[in-house]
Amino acid sequence: MKYSETLETWIAWKQLEAERKGEKFTKKLLAERSGLTQSYISKITTGTTDLGIKVIEKLCLGLGISLPEFFAGPPGTCEEKAKEIENDEDYRILGDPSELDLKSLIMGDIQYFDKSELTRVAILTHKIKAVIKDVMSKKGA
């Protein structure tokens, strides 16, 4: 998921939460709380500008969430990402689907990564190797 899509998902979730409380959450309010302009936030959500970590931190402040929460997505989206990952052919080749130990150990890390980003894939590969080594050592292999 692109960061612009993640932001859009958070804004939609915040709007629903605000409506349940009889309040409103708008991009204008997000802009005020984050110290960014409304037009800049619009550029982010349309994907016409790139996001750096400093901007994401400001957006998190405006959304009232932490940085890890931003990447994980609103409540419920982690479960959706986990299902998407489990159905991904690349994920299935990691091992026997009955290897629940392996899945539980790496699922939390996988769901935060965008497969198109080479650096993150390299980090994830390193983590997977470490987990596989750990699982194999527990089995006495």
Order of alpha helices (4+ residues) and beta strands (2+ residues): alpha-alpha-alpha-alpha-alpha-alpha-alpha-alpha-alpha
